[in-house]
Amino acid sequence: MTYKETFTNENKFREAYICLANFVVDNKWIGGCHATTAILYIIAKRLGIDAVPCIGEVVYPNADLTPFD
C-alpha cells in the first residue's frame, strides 16, 4: 500500500468514525461499545488499515460500582 493510499484510507476511516460518533450521540445509543467497536473494526479492515479490536470492562478500584463495558 502506498503512502497516498494509506492517507486516503485514513481520511475515509476518520469520516466513518465521525459519522458513527454522530449517530451514537443523535440516537442516544448508550451501551453500544461492543457494536461500535465491531463496526469500526470492519470498516478499518475493509480499508486495509491494520486494526485490533480492544473490548473489556472498566472497574473503579475502591468503589461500590459493578464493572461495566
N, CA, C and O atoms as a GROMACS GRO file, in nm:
protein
  276
    1MET      N    1   0.085  -0.117   0.000
    1MET     CA    2   0.000   0.000   0.000
    1MET      C    3   0.090   0.124   0.000
    1MET      O    4   0.185   0.133   0.078
    2THR      N    5   0.060   0.218  -0.085
    2THR     CA    6   0.141   0.339  -0.096
    2THR      C    7   0.100   0.440   0.011
    2THR      O    8  -0.006   0.426   0.073
    3TYR      N    9   0.184   0.540   0.031
    3TYR     CA   10   0.154   0.647   0.128
    3TYR      C   11   0.024   0.716   0.093
    3TYR      O   12  -0.058   0.744   0.180
    4LYS      N   13   0.005   0.745  -0.036
    4LYS     CA   14  -0.117   0.814  -0.079
    4LYS      C   15  -0.241   0.730  -0.049
    4LYS      O   16  -0.342   0.784  -0.003
    5GLU      N   17  -0.236   0.599  -0.075
    5GLU     CA   18  -0.349   0.512  -0.046
    5GLU      C   19  -0.378   0.508   0.105
    5GLU      O   20  -0.494   0.512   0.146
    6THR      N   21  -0.272   0.502   0.185
    6THR     CA   22  -0.289   0.500   0.330
    6THR      C   23  -0.352   0.629   0.378
    6THR      O   24  -0.444   0.626   0.460
    7PHE      N   25  -0.305   0.742   0.328
    7PHE     CA   26  -0.359   0.871   0.369
    7PHE      C   27  -0.506   0.881   0.332
    7PHE      O   28  -0.588   0.927   0.412
    8THR      N   29  -0.539   0.838   0.214
    8THR     CA   30  -0.678   0.841   0.170
    8THR      C   31  -0.765   0.750   0.256
    8THR      O   32  -0.875   0.789   0.296
    9ASN      N   33  -0.716   0.630   0.285
    9ASN     CA   34  -0.792   0.537   0.368
    9ASN      C   35  -0.807   0.588   0.511
    9ASN      O   36  -0.911   0.568   0.573
   10GLU      N   37  -0.705   0.654   0.562
   10GLU     CA   38  -0.715   0.711   0.697
   10GLU      C   39  -0.820   0.822   0.700
   10GLU      O   40  -0.894   0.835   0.797
   11ASN      N   41  -0.826   0.902   0.594
   11ASN     CA   42  -0.929   1.004   0.586
   11ASN      C   43  -1.068   0.942   0.578
   11ASN      O   44  -1.162   0.991   0.641
   12LYS      N   45  -1.081   0.835   0.502
   12LYS     CA   46  -1.209   0.765   0.492
   12LYS      C   47  -1.249   0.709   0.628
   12LYS      O   48  -1.365   0.717   0.668
   13PHE      N   49  -1.152   0.652   0.699
   13PHE     CA   50  -1.180   0.597   0.831
   13PHE      C   51  -1.221   0.708   0.928
   13PHE      O   52  -1.315   0.693   1.005
   14ARG      N   53  -1.150   0.818   0.923
   14ARG     CA   54  -1.182   0.933   1.008
   14ARG      C   55  -1.326   0.980   0.984
   14ARG      O   56  -1.400   1.009   1.078
   15GLU      N   57  -1.365   0.987   0.858
   15GLU     CA   58  -1.500   1.028   0.823
   15GLU      C   59  -1.603   0.928   0.875
   15GLU      O   60  -1.708   0.967   0.926
   16ALA      N   61  -1.573   0.799   0.862
   16ALA     CA   62  -1.664   0.695   0.914
   16ALA      C   63  -1.675   0.705   1.066
   16ALA      O   64  -1.784   0.689   1.121
   17TYR      N   65  -1.565   0.732   1.132
   17TYR     CA   66  -1.566   0.746   1.278
   17TYR      C   67  -1.655   0.863   1.320
   17TYR      O   68  -1.736   0.850   1.412
   18ILE      N   69  -1.641   0.975   1.253
   18ILE     CA   70  -1.722   1.093   1.284
   18ILE      C   71  -1.870   1.065   1.260
   18ILE      O   72  -1.954   1.102   1.342
   19CYS      N   73  -1.902   0.999   1.150
   19CYS     CA   74  -2.042   0.965   1.121
   19CYS      C   75  -2.098   0.872   1.228
   19CYS      O   76  -2.211   0.891   1.274
   20LEU      N   77  -2.021   0.772   1.269
   20LEU     CA   78  -2.068   0.679   1.370
   20LEU      C   79  -2.083   0.750   1.506
   20LEU      O   80  -2.181   0.726   1.577
   21ALA      N   81  -1.989   0.836   1.540
   21ALA     CA   82  -1.999   0.911   1.665
   21ALA      C   83  -2.124   0.999   1.666
   21ALA      O   84  -2.194   1.006   1.766
   22ASN      N   85  -2.151   1.064   1.555
   22ASN     CA   86  -2.272   1.147   1.545
   22ASN      C   87  -2.398   1.061   1.559
   22ASN      O   88  -2.493   1.102   1.626
   23PHE      N   89  -2.398   0.943   1.497
   23PHE     CA   90  -2.511   0.852   1.508
   23PHE      C   91  -2.535   0.813   1.653
   23PHE      O   92  -2.649   0.813   1.701
   24VAL      N   93  -2.427   0.779   1.724
   24VAL     CA   94  -2.437   0.738   1.864
   24VAL      C   95  -2.495   0.850   1.949
   24VAL      O   96  -2.583   0.826   2.032
   25VAL      N   97  -2.448   0.971   1.928
   25VAL     CA   98  -2.497   1.086   2.005
   25VAL      C   99  -2.641   1.119   1.968
   25VAL      O  100  -2.726   1.135   2.055
   26ASP      N  101  -2.668   1.129   1.839
   26ASP     CA  102  -2.803   1.167   1.792
   26ASP      C  103  -2.910   1.069   1.837
   26ASP      O  104  -3.023   1.109   1.867
   27ASN      N  105  -2.875   0.942   1.843
   27ASN     CA  106  -2.973   0.839   1.879
   27ASN      C  107  -2.963   0.795   2.025
   27ASN      O  108  -3.028   0.700   2.068
   28LYS      N  109  -2.879   0.868   2.101
   28LYS     CA  110  -2.860   0.836   2.243
   28LYS      C  111  -2.834   0.686   2.262
   28LYS      O  112  -2.894   0.620   2.347
   29TRP      N  113  -2.744   0.636   2.179
   29TRP     CA  114  -2.712   0.493   2.176
   29TRP      C  115  -2.615   0.460   2.288
   29TRP      O  116  -2.495   0.443   2.264
   30ILE      N  117  -2.666   0.452   2.410
   30ILE     CA  118  -2.584   0.424   2.527
   30ILE      C  119  -2.568   0.273   2.539
   30ILE      O  120  -2.664   0.198   2.524
   31GLY      N  121  -2.447   0.229   2.566
   31GLY     CA  122  -2.422   0.086   2.581
   31GLY      C  123  -2.388   0.018   2.451
   31GLY      O  124  -2.398  -0.104   2.441
   32GLY      N  125  -2.350   0.094   2.350
   32GLY     CA  126  -2.317   0.035   2.220
   32GLY      C  127  -2.168   0.016   2.198
   32GLY      O  128  -2.122   0.015   2.084
   33CYS      N  129  -2.095   0.001   2.306
   33CYS     CA  130  -1.948  -0.007   2.294
   33CYS      C  131  -1.902  -0.124   2.206
   33CYS      O  132  -1.820  -0.106   2.116
   34HIS      N  133  -1.956  -0.242   2.232
   34HIS     CA  134  -1.913  -0.359   2.155
   34HIS      C  135  -1.955  -0.345   2.008
   34HIS      O  136  -1.878  -0.378   1.918
   35ALA      N  137  -2.076  -0.297   1.986
   35ALA     CA  138  -2.125  -0.282   1.849
   35ALA      C  139  -2.043  -0.178   1.772
   35ALA      O  140  -2.006  -0.202   1.656
   36THR      N  141  -2.015  -0.064   1.834
   36THR     CA  142  -1.938   0.039   1.764
   36THR      C  143  -1.795  -0.007   1.739
   36THR      O  144  -1.736   0.026   1.636
   37THR      N  145  -1.739  -0.082   1.833
   37THR     CA  146  -1.605  -0.137   1.813
   37THR      C  147  -1.604  -0.231   1.693
   37THR      O  148  -1.513  -0.225   1.610
   38ALA      N  149  -1.705  -0.316   1.683
   38ALA     CA  150  -1.714  -0.410   1.572
   38ALA      C  151  -1.730  -0.336   1.439
   38ALA      O  152  -1.667  -0.372   1.340
   39ILE      N  153  -1.814  -0.234   1.438
   39ILE     CA  154  -1.837  -0.157   1.315
   39ILE      C  155  -1.708  -0.091   1.270
   39ILE      O  156  -1.671  -0.099   1.153
   40LEU      N  157  -1.638  -0.025   1.362
   40LEU     CA  158  -1.513   0.044   1.326
   40LEU      C  159  -1.404  -0.055   1.284
   40LEU      O  160  -1.324  -0.025   1.196
   41TYR      N  161  -1.402  -0.171   1.348
   41TYR     CA  162  -1.304  -0.274   1.311
   41TYR      C  163  -1.328  -0.320   1.167
   41TYR      O  164  -1.233  -0.330   1.088
   42ILE      N  165  -1.452  -0.348   1.134
   42ILE     CA  166  -1.485  -0.394   0.998
   42ILE      C  167  -1.449  -0.286   0.895
   42ILE      O  168  -1.392  -0.317   0.790
   43ILE      N  169  -1.483  -0.162   0.924
   43ILE     CA  170  -1.451  -0.052   0.832
   43ILE      C  171  -1.300  -0.041   0.813
   43ILE      O  172  -1.252  -0.028   0.701
   44ALA      N  173  -1.226  -0.046   0.923
   44ALA     CA  174  -1.080  -0.035   0.914
   44ALA      C  175  -1.022  -0.147   0.829
   44ALA      O  176  -0.940  -0.122   0.740
   45LYS      N  177  -1.063  -0.270   0.854
   45LYS     CA  178  -1.011  -0.383   0.777
   45LYS      C  179  -1.045  -0.372   0.629
   45LYS      O  180  -0.962  -0.404   0.544
   46ARG      N  181  -1.166  -0.328   0.598
   46ARG     CA  182  -1.206  -0.312   0.458
   46ARG      C  183  -1.125  -0.205   0.387
   46ARG      O  184  -1.106  -0.210   0.265
   47LEU      N  185  -1.078  -0.107   0.466
   47LEU     CA  186  -0.994  -0.002   0.408
   47LEU      C  187  -0.846  -0.040   0.406
   47LEU      O  188  -0.762   0.038   0.360
   48GLY      N  189  -0.814  -0.158   0.456
   48GLY     CA  190  -0.676  -0.204   0.456
   48GLY      C  191  -0.595  -0.149   0.572
   48GLY      O  192  -0.472  -0.152   0.568
   49ILE      N  193  -0.662  -0.102   0.674
   49ILE     CA  194  -0.593  -0.050   0.793
   49ILE      C  195  -0.581  -0.163   0.894
   49ILE      O  196  -0.679  -0.228   0.927
   50ASP      N  197  -0.458  -0.185   0.942
   50ASP     CA  198  -0.434  -0.290   1.040
   50ASP      C  199  -0.500  -0.250   1.172
   50ASP      O  200  -0.465  -0.147   1.229
   51ALA      N  201  -0.595  -0.328   1.219
   51ALA     CA  202  -0.670  -0.292   1.339
   51ALA      C  203  -0.686  -0.414   1.428
   51ALA      O  204  -0.696  -0.527   1.381
   52VAL      N  205  -0.688  -0.388   1.558
   52VAL     CA  206  -0.713  -0.492   1.656
   52VAL      C  207  -0.818  -0.438   1.753
   52VAL      O  208  -0.794  -0.340   1.822
   53PRO      N  209  -0.935  -0.501   1.757
   53PRO     CA  210  -1.037  -0.451   1.850
   53PRO      C  211  -0.996  -0.475   1.994
   53PRO      O  212  -0.935  -0.578   2.026
   54CYS      N  213  -1.028  -0.382   2.080
   54CYS     CA  214  -0.995  -0.393   2.222
   54CYS      C  215  -1.123  -0.367   2.300
   54CYS      O  216  -1.173  -0.255   2.308
   55ILE      N  217  -1.175  -0.474   2.359
   55ILE     CA  218  -1.301  -0.466   2.433
   55ILE      C  219  -1.276  -0.523   2.572
   55ILE      O  220  -1.210  -0.625   2.588
   56GLY      N  221  -1.330  -0.456   2.672
   56GLY     CA  222  -1.314  -0.507   2.808
   56GLY      C  223  -1.409  -0.438   2.903
   56GLY      O  224  -1.501  -0.368   2.862
   57GLU      N  225  -1.385  -0.460   3.030
   57GLU     CA  226  -1.467  -0.399   3.133
   57GLU      C  227  -1.387  -0.295   3.208
   57GLU      O  228  -1.265  -0.304   3.220
   58VAL      N  229  -1.459  -0.197   3.259
   58VAL     CA  230  -1.397  -0.092   3.340
   58VAL      C  231  -1.438  -0.117   3.484
   58VAL      O  232  -1.555  -0.137   3.515
   59VAL      N  233  -1.340  -0.115   3.572
   59VAL     CA  234  -1.366  -0.134   3.714
   59VAL      C  235  -1.299  -0.019   3.788
   59VAL      O  236  -1.182   0.012   3.765
   60TYR      N  237  -1.374   0.044   3.877
   60TYR     CA  238  -1.318   0.150   3.960
   60TYR      C  239  -1.270   0.091   4.091
   60TYR      O  240  -1.350   0.034   4.166
   61PRO      N  241  -1.141   0.102   4.121
   61PRO     CA  242  -1.090   0.048   4.248
   61PRO      C  243  -1.156   0.120   4.367
   61PRO      O  244  -1.182   0.240   4.362
   62ASN      N  245  -1.182   0.046   4.471
   62ASN     CA  246  -1.237   0.100   4.595
   62ASN      C  247  -1.370   0.172   4.575
   62ASN      O  248  -1.403   0.262   4.652
   63ALA      N  249  -1.445   0.133   4.476
   63ALA     CA  250  -1.576   0.195   4.453
   63ALA      C  251  -1.683   0.087   4.463
   63ALA      O  252  -1.660  -0.030   4.432
   64ASP      N  253  -1.798   0.127   4.506
   64ASP     CA  254  -1.909   0.033   4.520
   64ASP      C  255  -1.991   0.032   4.389
   64ASP      O  256  -2.113   0.053   4.391
   65LEU      N  257  -1.924   0.006   4.280
   65LEU     CA  258  -1.988   0.002   4.149
   65LEU      C  259  -1.962  -0.132   4.083
   65LEU      O  260  -1.855  -0.190   4.102
   66THR      N  261  -2.057  -0.180   4.008
   66THR     CA  262  -2.033  -0.303   3.934
   66THR      C  263  -1.956  -0.270   3.806
   66THR      O  264  -1.972  -0.161   3.752
   67PRO      N  265  -1.874  -0.363   3.758
   67PRO     CA  266  -1.800  -0.338   3.634
   67PRO      C  267  -1.895  -0.314   3.518
   67PRO      O  268  -2.005  -0.371   3.514
   68PHE      N  269  -1.854  -0.232   3.425
   68PHE     CA  270  -1.932  -0.209   3.304
   68PHE      C  271  -1.839  -0.207   3.185
   68PHE      O  272  -1.719  -0.182   3.199
   69ASP      N  273  -1.895  -0.233   3.069
   69ASP     CA  274  -1.812  -0.235   2.947
   69ASP      C  275  -1.841  -0.118   2.859
   69ASP      O  276  -1.781  -0.105   2.752
   0.00000   0.00000   0.00000
